[in-house]
Amino acid sequence: MSDKSKILLIEDTVSLARLYEQYLVKENVEVISVETGKEALAELAKNTPAVVMLDINLPDMNGLDILHFIKQKKIPSSVVIITAHDSISTAVEAVRGGAYDFIVKPFNANCLITTIRNALEHQELSQIVETIKAGARQEYHDFIGSSLAMQAVYRIIDAAATSKATVFITGESGTGKELCAEAIHRQSPRAKQPFIAINCSAIPLHLMESEIFGHVKGAYTNAISDRDGAATLADGGTLFLDEIGGMPLELQTKLLRFIQSGSFQKLGGTKIEKVDIRYVCATNKDIQAAVENGDFREDLYYRLHVIPITMPSLSKRGNDVLEIAKKLIKKYSFEEKKAFHSFSRDVEAIFKNYDWPGNVRELQNILRNIVVLNSGDIVRVGMLPAPLDNMMVATTTSLDRLNILPVLSLPPTKGDANVPKTIKKLWHVERDAISEAINFCDGNIQRAAKILGVAPSTIYRKRASWPKEE
């Protein structure tokens, strides 16, 4: 049985079909060529190719009808449209209708090979995604989000929760590190025992040891009575040390000794206490850099860094931002006695394209601002606070990133003799940026497109629009 990926080539010009087959002869693919739409439909009824190369102009039917058939029958094939320059708008419509990408005639071997490789990679990833989606969770404890990045986090929590091994959570501020720690505790056999959290960077240095280990009366000024610390309070449960990268070195030494032995003394005391604790730590700092700089003990790092979990930034969680926003807007509206329940399409586009440097915490603040300061049932662009109010809202900007509308650079004009030479025309700037990205990615259009934040088809369109000579 062949392990080659099947490519269905639907091209009515036999000479071109043979040329394309020759281009792909060294690839690990099996090309099945047909000349008509009827033959294509018959082949699709028998086999499921990984990639379908589809010419729009066929002798017996419109190629878009075949694309519609593939989508209607839910055939899991990546469709690459073959089009000419005068049919780019139709190809864009095909992408909008579910095609993976399009390629513009005439194209050379390298262009075809790169497109097919990208399509096969997309097909493989799509299959993985569909497999995971079948068991995907949209909510998990206090988390909201069904993205692949969060599914991976949920699975690690499931696996780690039953163990006593220390979990080390990293991630940007606002990504939900404390939610992750709480989920580990609630998923564990210790769920009915205490969950005690300490922010190691928020407590003054002279009080940190007392906060963790407690103190006896008279241990220091204002210590007017004995006091249990987090270590005692967390006995049998979980101790969460948040922002542990901010812990002073002298306390790191005591913490290491405590973790190794499970015993400690209160500040100013002589009695040794023994506890049973599960440790979860978190930081938004580069802890390995801190170790190299001598700001964090290496032995403590390796003692704590047993099961690492990296919380993804909101900008890397795809549609999770909308899932979270829809949940929160209803929650805040209920609390503030408002009627908001959804967002306009422009607002959704802005939410998806914004980088969210403050992550979920920033999203929470913006939604709270909108609900408190506005009224209505749908959140619209005019209600967005800074910095979202300055984002481009034009559909040609937001939808181009979603692979829907073509954005073509204007050709250079003549008679611009008075324009300073330091000012480049927009298409020059685009050409330089795209060319640099493609060279950096060794000709891989898919990777270049990802770096540039556009769809692969956008790169093809823009390259086709550039004049050959300036």
C-alpha positions in Angstrom: 0.0 0.0 0.0 1.4 3.4 -1.0 2.3 5.9 1.7 2.3 8.7 -0.7 -0.2 11.6 -0.3 -2.8 11.7 -3.0 -3.2 14.8 -5.1 -6.2 15.2 -7.3 -5.3 17.5 -10.2 -8.4 18.9 -12.1 -7.0 20.6 -15.2 -8.5 20.4 -18.7 -5.4 21.5 -20.5 -3.4 18.2 -20.9 -0.1 19.9 -21.5 -0.3 21.9 -18.3 -1.4 18.9 -16.3 1.6 17.0 -17.5 3.9 19.9 -16.7 2.5 20.1 -13.1 2.9 16.4 -12.7 6.6 16.8 -13.8 7.1 19.6 -11.3 6.0 17.2 -8.5 7.8 14.1 -9.7 10.3 14.2 -6.8 7.8 14.9 -4.1 6.3 12.1 -2.0 2.9 12.4 -3.7 0.7 10.5 -6.1 -0.9 12.7 -8.7 -4.3 11.6 -10.1 -5.2 13.8 -13.1 -8.7 14.4 -14.6 -9.8 16.8 -17.3 -13.5 17.4 -16.5 -15.7 18.2 -13.6 -17.7 15.0 -14.1 -14.4 12.9 -13.8 -13.5 14.9 -10.7 -16.8 14.1 -9.0 -16.5 10.5 -9.8 -12.9 10.3 -8.4 -14.0 12.2 -5.2 -16.8 9.6 -4.7 -14.2 6.8 -4.7 -11.2 8.4 -2.9 -10.3 11.2 -0.5 -7.2 13.0 -1.7 -5.2 15.0 0.7 -5.1 18.0 -1.7 -7.3 18.9 -4.7 -5.7 21.2 -7.3 -8.8 22.8 -8.9 -8.9 24.8 -12.1 -11.9 27.1 -12.0 -12.5 27.1 -15.8 -13.5 23.5 -16.7 -15.2 22.5 -20.0 -18.3 21.0 -18.4 -18.9 23.0 -15.2 -17.6 25.8 -13.0 -14.8 24.7 -10.7 -16.5 26.4 -7.8 -19.3 23.9 -8.1 -16.7 21.2 -7.3 -15.5 23.2 -4.3 -19.1 23.5 -3.1 -19.5 19.7 -3.5 -16.4 19.1 -1.4 -17.6 21.3 1.4 -21.1 20.1 1.3 -20.0 16.4 1.5 -17.4 17.4 4.2 -14.6 15.8 2.2 -11.5 16.5 4.3 -9.3 17.7 1.4 -7.3 20.9 1.2 -8.4 22.7 -2.0 -5.9 24.8 -4.0 -7.5 26.9 -6.7 -5.6 27.3 -10.0 -6.5 30.7 -11.5 -5.3 33.3 -14.1 -4.7 36.9 -13.3 -8.1 38.0 -14.7 -9.9 35.6 -12.3 -8.2 36.5 -9.0 -11.4 38.0 -7.6 -13.1 34.6 -8.3 -10.3 32.8 -6.6 -10.6 35.0 -3.6 -14.3 34.2 -3.4 -13.3 30.5 -3.6 -11.0 31.0 -0.6 -13.9 32.6 1.2 -16.0 29.6 0.3 -13.6 27.2 1.9 -10.6 26.7 -0.4 -7.2 26.6 1.4 -5.3 28.8 -1.0 -5.0 29.7 -4.7 -2.1 29.8 -7.1 -1.9 32.2 -10.1 -0.9 31.0 -13.6 1.8 30.9 -14.8 3.8 29.5 -11.9 7.1 27.7 -11.8 8.1 24.4 -10.1 9.2 26.0 -6.8 6.0 27.9 -6.4 3.9 24.8 -7.0 6.0 22.6 -4.7 5.9 25.1 -1.9 2.1 25.5 -2.3 1.6 21.7 -2.2 3.9 21.2 0.7 2.0 23.9 2.7 -1.3 22.4 1.7 -0.2 19.0 2.9 1.0 20.4 6.1 -2.3 22.2 6.6 -4.1 19.0 5.9 -2.1 17.1 8.5 -2.6 19.9 11.1 -6.4 20.0 10.3 -6.7 16.3 10.9 -4.9 16.7 14.3 -7.2 19.7 15.1 -10.3 17.7 14.3 -9.2 14.8 16.4 -8.6 17.1 19.3 -11.8 19.1 18.8 -13.8 15.9 19.2 -12.8 15.8 22.8 -12.2 19.6 23.3 -13.4 21.3 26.4 -14.7 24.9 26.1 -14.6 25.4 29.8 -12.4 23.8 32.4 -12.8 24.9 36.1 -12.6 28.7 35.8 -10.9 28.7 32.4 -12.8 29.6 29.2 -11.4 28.6 25.9 -11.3 25.7 23.4 -8.1 26.6 21.6 -5.4 23.9 21.0 -3.1 25.9 23.3 -5.6 25.6 26.2 -6.5 22.0 25.5 -2.8 21.2 26.0 -2.9 23.1 29.4 -6.0 21.2 30.5 -4.4 17.9 29.7 -1.2 18.7 31.7 -3.3 19.8 34.7 -5.3 16.5 34.4 -2.1 14.5 34.4 -0.3 16.5 37.1 -3.1 16.9 39.5 -3.0 13.4 41.0 0.7 13.7 41.7 2.5 15.5 44.6 5.2 16.7 42.2 5.8 20.4 42.2 4.3 22.4 39.3 6.1 25.4 37.9 3.8 27.8 35.9 5.2 30.4 33.6 3.5 33.0 31.4 2.9 36.7 30.9 1.0 38.8 33.4 -2.7 38.3 33.0 -2.6 34.8 31.4 -4.3 33.0 34.3 -1.4 31.5 36.3 -3.3 31.6 39.6 -6.4 30.1 37.9 -4.1 27.3 36.7 -2.8 26.7 40.2 -6.3 26.6 41.6 -7.4 24.2 38.9 -4.5 21.8 39.8 -5.6 21.9 43.4 -9.3 21.4 42.7 -8.5 18.5 40.3 -6.3 16.8 42.9 -7.1 14.5 45.8 -6.3 17.6 48.0 -9.3 19.5 46.7 -11.1 19.5 50.0 -8.1 20.8 51.9 -6.8 24.4 51.9 -5.4 26.3 48.9 -3.1 29.0 50.2 -1.7 31.6 47.9 1.2 34.0 48.6 2.4 36.7 46.2 6.2 36.7 46.8 6.7 40.1 45.1 3.9 42.0 46.8 4.9 41.3 50.5 7.6 43.5 52.0 10.9 41.8 52.5 10.9 42.0 56.3 7.5 40.3 56.5 8.0 37.6 53.9 9.5 35.0 56.2 6.7 35.6 58.7 4.1 35.2 56.0 5.4 31.9 54.9 6.5 30.3 58.2 4.6 32.4 60.8 6.1 33.9 63.9 5.9 33.7 67.7 5.0 36.5 70.0 7.9 39.0 70.4 9.8 37.7 67.2 9.9 41.3 66.1 8.4 44.7 66.8 4.6 44.5 66.5 4.6 40.7 66.8 2.1 40.9 69.7 0.9 37.3 69.4 1.8 34.0 67.8 0.7 33.7 64.2 0.5 30.8 61.8 2.1 31.3 58.4 1.1 29.9 55.0 3.1 26.7 55.6 0.9 25.8 58.6 -2.3 26.9 57.0 -1.7 24.8 53.8 -1.0 21.6 55.7 -2.7 18.8 53.8 -3.4 21.1 50.9 -1.6 23.2 48.3 0.7 26.1 48.8 0.9 28.5 45.8 3.9 30.7 45.6 3.1 33.3 43.0 5.8 35.5 41.4 8.5 33.3 43.1 11.1 35.0 40.9 10.8 38.0 43.3 11.8 36.0 46.4 15.0 37.3 48.1 18.0 34.9 48.1 18.2 34.5 51.9 14.6 33.3 51.9 15.2 31.0 48.9 17.7 29.1 51.1 15.1 28.6 53.8 12.4 27.6 51.3 14.7 25.0 49.8 15.4 23.5 53.2 11.7 23.5 53.9 10.7 21.8 50.7 13.4 19.1 51.1 12.6 18.3 54.7 8.9 19.2 55.0 9.7 20.9 58.3 10.2 24.5 59.5 10.5 26.8 62.5 8.3 29.9 63.0 10.2 33.1 63.0 11.6 33.6 66.6 10.5 30.1 67.6 12.4 26.9 68.5 9.7 24.3 67.8 10.1 22.3 64.6 6.8 21.8 62.8 6.2 19.1 60.1 3.6 19.6 57.3 2.4 17.8 54.2 2.2 20.3 51.3 1.9 20.2 47.5 3.8 23.1 46.0 2.8 25.1 42.9 4.9 28.0 41.8 4.5 30.7 39.2 6.4 33.6 37.7 6.2 36.0 34.7 10.0 36.4 34.7 12.6 34.6 32.8 13.6 32.3 35.7 16.4 30.6 33.8 18.0 34.0 33.1 17.6 34.8 36.9 19.5 31.6 37.7 22.3 32.5 35.3 22.5 36.0 36.8 22.7 34.6 40.3 19.3 36.1 41.3 17.7 32.7 41.8 19.2 29.6 43.4 19.9 26.9 40.8 19.3 24.1 43.3 15.9 25.6 44.2 15.0 26.0 40.6 15.6 22.4 39.8 13.7 21.4 43.0 10.7 23.4 41.9 10.8 23.0 38.1 9.5 19.4 38.0 6.3 19.8 35.9 6.4 22.9 33.8 3.2 24.6 32.5 3.4 27.5 30.1 0.3 29.7 30.0 -0.2 30.9 26.4 -0.8 34.6 25.8 -4.3 35.6 24.7 -3.0 36.6 21.2 -2.0 33.0 20.7 -5.3 31.5 21.7 -7.3 32.2 18.4 -11.0 32.5 18.9 -10.7 32.1 22.7 -10.8 35.9 23.0 -14.3 35.9 21.6 -15.4 33.0 23.8 -14.1 34.8 26.9 -15.5 38.1 25.8 -19.0 36.7 25.2 -19.0 35.1 28.6 -17.8 38.1 30.4 -20.0 40.7 28.7 -23.1 38.8 29.9 -21.6 38.4 33.4 -20.7 42.1 33.7 -24.1 43.2 32.2 -25.9 41.2 34.8 -23.8 42.7 37.6 -24.3 46.3 36.3 -28.0 45.7 35.3 -27.2 46.4 31.6 -28.5 44.6 28.4 -25.3 43.9 26.5 -25.1 40.3 25.2 -23.0 40.3 22.0 -20.6 42.3 19.7 -20.8 43.8 16.3 -18.7 42.1 13.5 -16.3 45.0 13.5 -15.7 44.8 17.2 -15.1 41.0 16.9 -12.6 41.7 14.1 -10.8 44.2 16.3 -10.7 41.8 19.3 -9.3 39.0 17.1 -6.6 41.3 15.6 -5.5 43.2 18.7 -2.3 41.8 20.4 -3.7 42.0 24.0 -0.4 42.8 25.8 -2.3 42.7 29.1 -3.9 39.3 28.1 -7.2 38.2 29.8 -6.8 40.8 32.5 -6.8 43.6 29.9 -9.8 42.1 28.2 -11.7 42.0 31.5 -10.9 45.7 32.2 -12.0 46.8 28.7 -15.2 44.9 28.9 -16.0 46.3 32.4 -15.3 49.8 31.0 -17.7 49.3 28.1 -20.5 48.0 30.3 -20.2 50.7 32.9 -19.9 53.7 30.5 -22.3 52.6 27.8 -25.8 51.3 27.2 -27.3 49.0 24.6 -27.5 45.4 23.7 -24.6 45.1 21.2 -21.1 46.4 21.8 -20.2 48.7 18.8 -16.9 50.3 17.7 -17.8 53.7 19.1 -17.9 52.2 22.6 -14.4 50.9 22.6 -12.0 52.6 25.0 -8.3 53.3 24.4 -6.2 51.7 22.8 -8.8 49.8 20.8 -10.5 53.0 19.7 -7.5 53.9 17.5 -7.4 50.6 15.6 -8.3 50.4 12.0 -11.9 49.3 11.6 -12.2 49.3 7.8 -13.4 45.9 6.6 -10.6 45.9 4.0 -8.1 45.8 6.8 -9.7 43.4 9.2 -11.1 41.0 6.7 -8.0 40.8 4.6 -6.3 39.2 7.6 -9.1 36.7 7.6 -8.3 35.7 4.0 -11.5 37.3 2.6 -10.8 40.4 0.5 -7.9 41.2 -1.8 -5.8 44.2 -1.0 -3.7 45.1 -4.1 -1.1 47.8 -4.1 -1.6 50.7 -6.5 1.0 50.7 -9.4 3.5 53.5 -9.4 2.5 56.7 -11.0 4.5 59.1 -13.2 5.2 62.7 -12.8 6.3 62.5 -9.2 9.6 64.3 -9.7 9.1 66.6 -6.7 8.6 63.8 -4.2 11.7 63.4 -1.9 13.8 60.3 -2.7 13.6 59.2 1.0 9.8 58.6 0.6 9.1 55.2 -0.8 5.8 54.3 -2.5 3.7 51.9 -0.5 4.0 49.1 -2.9 7.8 49.4 -2.6 7.6 49.0 1.1 5.3 46.0 0.8 7.6 44.4 -1.8 10.6 44.8 0.4 8.9 43.5 3.5 7.4 40.5 1.7 10.6 39.7 -0.2 12.6 39.8 3.1 10.2 37.5 4.8 10.2 35.0 1.9 14.0 35.0 1.8 14.2 34.5 5.5 11.8 31.5 5.2 13.8 30.0 2.3 10.9 30.5 -0.1 8.2 29.0 2.2 5.2 31.3 1.5 3.2 29.8 4.4 5.8 30.6 7.0 6.4 34.0 5.5 2.7 34.8 5.6 2.6 33.7 9.2 5.5 36.1 10.1 3.8 39.0 8.2 0.4 38.3 9.7 -1.4 37.8 6.4 -2.8 34.9 4.4 -0.6 33.1 1.8 -3.0 34.2 -0.9 -2.4 37.8 0.0 1.3 37.4 -0.7 0.6 35.9 -4.1 -1.8 38.7 -5.0 0.6 41.4 -4.0 3.5 39.8 -5.9 1.3 39.5 -9.0 0.4 43.3 -8.7 4.0 44.6 -8.7 5.2 46.1 -12.0 8.3 44.2 -13.4 10.2 47.5 -13.7 10.0 50.6 -11.6 
